[in-house]
Amino acid sequence: MDGDCADIRKICNLKDEYKFNLMVDEAHSYGVYGYGIAYNEKLVDKIDFLVIPLGKAGASVGAYVICDEIYKNYLINKSKKFIYSTALPPVNNLWNLFILENMINFQNRIEKFQELVTFSLSTLKKLNLKTKSTSHIISIIIGDNLNTVTLSNNLKELGYLAYAIKEPTVPKDTARLRISLTADMKKEDIEKFFKTLKAEMKKIGVI
């Protein structure tokens, strides 16, 4: 929920030392970082279960798991959620394959998106709006549920969707606005939003 990224390399080094199985879920990094952070860091072979959900940047449904053959056979024969779920429609399988095979062609779009992420985090810093985020998922911690919902509703009235994430989804006193960037956004619109956000936060007395 913070929009930060686990240090996968450090965890893999710990795995070498303490001999545990490691599962990494790349739901929010597949597509946004090309084939994902594990692939970019050349760590795929060190991860026992690399899960690639396809419903985010992949704009589809389903997921796939990269694992050893023995684990693959176990999941096929023992995983009830897999066994008793409905198979994906053929059109989704074709789309998923298309995205996988053509990821390299999206590199310019990926780089542009990462530029927007860097710009957004820099803008937040200039405006003294604190976030733990290092990615395209930006959480602005407000504190209590009421103020967070109020702020979300006020922004909606101004034409912005910034969803309130409340307790008990997050720990007490860490209710937050969760903001997600997309590659089609413009820098001037992002800057305008964050300035509006700061003004609305001042209005309700949370800064």
C-alpha positions as CSV (number, residue, x, y, z in Angstrom):
1,M,0.0,0.0,0.0
2,D,3.0,2.3,0.3
3,G,4.1,2.1,-3.3
4,D,7.6,1.0,-2.3
5,C,9.6,-1.9,-3.7
6,A,11.1,-4.8,-1.8
7,D,14.8,-5.3,-2.1
8,I,14.5,-8.6,-4.0
9,R,18.3,-9.0,-4.5
10,K,18.8,-8.8,-0.7
11,I,16.0,-11.3,-0.1
12,C,17.6,-13.6,-2.6
13,N,20.9,-13.4,-0.8
14,L,19.1,-14.2,2.5
15,K,17.5,-17.2,0.7
16,D,20.9,-18.5,-0.2
17,E,21.9,-18.3,3.4
18,Y,18.8,-19.5,5.2
19,K,17.4,-21.9,2.5
20,F,13.8,-20.9,2.3
21,N,11.4,-20.9,-0.7
22,L,10.7,-17.5,-2.2
23,M,7.6,-16.2,-3.9
24,V,7.5,-12.8,-5.7
25,D,4.3,-11.3,-7.0
26,E,4.9,-8.8,-9.8
27,A,1.3,-7.6,-10.1
28,H,2.3,-3.9,-10.1
29,S,5.6,-4.2,-11.9
30,Y,4.9,-6.4,-14.9
31,G,4.5,-4.1,-17.9
32,V,5.4,-1.0,-15.9
33,Y,9.0,-2.3,-15.7
34,G,8.9,-4.4,-18.8
35,Y,9.0,-8.1,-17.9
36,G,9.2,-7.1,-14.3
37,I,11.8,-6.2,-11.6
38,A,13.0,-9.8,-11.1
39,Y,13.7,-10.1,-14.9
40,N,15.5,-6.7,-15.0
41,E,17.6,-7.6,-12.0
42,K,18.5,-11.0,-13.5
43,L,17.0,-12.8,-10.5
44,V,14.4,-15.0,-12.1
45,D,16.4,-18.2,-11.5
46,K,16.7,-17.4,-7.8
47,I,13.0,-17.2,-7.2
48,D,11.0,-20.3,-6.6
49,F,7.6,-18.9,-7.5
50,L,7.5,-15.8,-9.7
51,V,3.8,-14.8,-10.0
52,I,2.8,-12.6,-12.9
53,P,-0.8,-11.4,-12.6
54,L,-2.2,-10.0,-15.9
55,G,-5.0,-7.8,-14.7
56,K,-3.0,-4.6,-14.2
57,A,-0.8,-3.2,-16.9
58,G,-1.5,-6.4,-18.9
59,A,-5.1,-5.2,-19.3
60,S,-6.4,-8.8,-19.1
61,V,-7.3,-11.5,-16.6
62,G,-5.5,-14.4,-15.1
63,A,-1.9,-14.9,-14.1
64,Y,1.0,-17.2,-14.7
65,V,3.6,-18.7,-12.4
66,I,7.3,-19.3,-13.3
67,C,8.6,-22.2,-11.3
68,D,10.4,-25.5,-11.5
69,E,8.8,-28.5,-13.2
70,I,8.2,-30.3,-9.9
71,Y,6.3,-27.3,-8.5
72,K,4.4,-26.9,-11.7
73,N,3.1,-30.5,-11.6
74,Y,2.2,-30.1,-7.9
75,L,0.2,-26.9,-8.6
76,I,-1.6,-28.5,-11.5
77,N,-2.6,-31.5,-9.5
78,K,-3.0,-30.2,-6.0
79,S,-4.0,-26.5,-6.2
80,K,-7.8,-26.5,-5.7
81,K,-8.1,-22.8,-6.7
82,F,-6.5,-23.7,-10.0
83,I,-8.3,-27.1,-10.6
84,Y,-11.8,-25.7,-9.9
85,S,-11.5,-22.4,-11.6
86,T,-12.8,-21.6,-15.0
87,A,-10.3,-21.6,-17.9
88,L,-9.4,-18.3,-19.4
89,P,-11.3,-17.3,-22.6
90,P,-9.1,-17.9,-25.7
91,V,-9.2,-14.2,-26.6
92,N,-7.5,-13.4,-23.2
93,N,-4.9,-16.1,-23.8
94,L,-4.1,-14.6,-27.2
95,W,-3.9,-11.1,-25.8
96,N,-1.6,-12.2,-22.9
97,L,0.7,-13.9,-25.4
98,F,0.7,-10.8,-27.6
99,I,1.7,-8.6,-24.7
100,L,4.4,-11.1,-23.6
101,E,5.9,-11.4,-27.1
102,N,5.8,-7.7,-27.9
103,M,6.9,-6.2,-24.6
104,I,10.2,-5.1,-26.1
105,N,8.2,-2.9,-28.5
106,F,6.7,-1.0,-25.6
107,Q,10.1,0.3,-24.4
108,N,9.5,3.9,-25.4
109,R,6.2,4.0,-23.6
110,I,7.7,2.3,-20.5
111,E,10.6,4.9,-20.4
112,K,8.1,7.8,-20.8
113,F,6.0,6.3,-17.9
114,Q,9.1,6.1,-15.6
115,E,9.9,9.7,-16.5
116,L,6.4,10.6,-15.2
117,V,7.0,8.7,-12.0
118,T,10.2,10.5,-11.4
119,F,8.5,13.9,-12.1
120,S,5.6,13.1,-9.8
121,L,7.9,12.1,-6.8
122,S,10.0,15.2,-7.4
123,T,6.9,17.4,-7.5
124,L,5.7,15.9,-4.2
125,K,9.1,16.7,-2.6
126,K,9.0,20.3,-3.9
127,L,5.5,20.7,-2.4
128,N,6.6,19.1,0.9
129,L,4.0,16.3,0.6
130,K,5.4,13.2,2.2
131,T,5.2,9.8,0.7
132,K,7.0,6.5,1.1
133,S,6.5,5.7,-2.5
134,T,9.2,4.9,-5.0
135,S,6.9,3.9,-7.8
136,H,3.8,4.8,-9.8
137,I,1.6,3.9,-6.8
138,I,1.7,6.9,-4.6
139,S,0.2,6.9,-1.1
140,I,-0.4,10.1,0.8
141,I,-1.0,9.3,4.5
142,I,-3.7,11.4,6.0
143,G,-4.2,9.6,9.3
144,D,-7.8,9.1,10.3
145,N,-10.6,7.6,8.2
146,L,-12.9,10.6,8.3
147,N,-10.5,13.1,7.0
148,T,-9.2,10.7,4.3
149,V,-12.8,10.1,3.0
150,T,-13.6,13.8,3.2
151,L,-10.5,14.7,1.2
152,S,-11.2,11.9,-1.4
153,N,-14.8,13.2,-1.8
154,N,-13.6,16.8,-2.1
155,L,-11.2,15.9,-4.8
156,K,-13.8,13.9,-6.6
157,E,-16.0,17.0,-6.8
158,L,-13.1,18.8,-8.5
159,G,-12.7,16.0,-11.1
160,Y,-10.0,13.9,-9.5
161,L,-10.2,10.2,-8.5
162,A,-8.0,9.6,-5.5
163,Y,-9.3,6.7,-3.5
164,A,-9.4,6.5,0.3
165,I,-7.7,3.5,1.8
166,K,-9.0,3.2,5.3
167,E,-8.5,1.2,8.5
168,P,-8.7,-1.8,8.8
169,T,-7.3,-2.3,5.3
170,V,-4.3,-0.3,6.6
171,P,-3.1,0.1,10.2
172,K,-4.9,2.5,12.5
173,D,-4.0,6.2,11.9
174,T,-2.4,5.5,8.5
175,A,-5.5,6.0,6.3
176,R,-4.4,7.4,3.0
177,L,-5.1,8.5,-0.5
178,R,-3.9,6.1,-3.1
179,I,-2.9,7.6,-6.4
180,S,-2.0,5.6,-9.5
181,L,-0.3,7.1,-12.5
182,T,-0.8,6.1,-16.1
183,A,1.4,6.6,-19.1
184,D,-1.2,8.9,-20.8
185,M,-1.0,11.6,-18.1
186,K,0.7,14.9,-18.7
187,K,3.2,16.5,-16.4
188,E,1.2,19.8,-16.2
189,D,-1.9,17.8,-15.1
190,I,0.0,15.9,-12.5
191,E,1.5,19.1,-11.1
192,K,-1.9,20.7,-11.0
193,F,-3.4,17.8,-9.2
194,F,-0.7,17.7,-6.5
195,K,-1.1,21.5,-6.0
196,T,-4.9,21.0,-5.7
197,L,-4.3,18.1,-3.3
198,K,-2.1,20.3,-1.0
199,A,-4.7,23.1,-1.1
200,E,-7.5,20.7,-0.1
201,M,-5.4,19.2,2.7
202,K,-4.9,22.7,4.1
203,K,-8.7,23.3,4.0
204,I,-9.5,20.4,6.2
205,G,-6.5,21.0,8.5
206,V,-4.4,17.9,7.9
207,I,-1.3,20.0,7.0
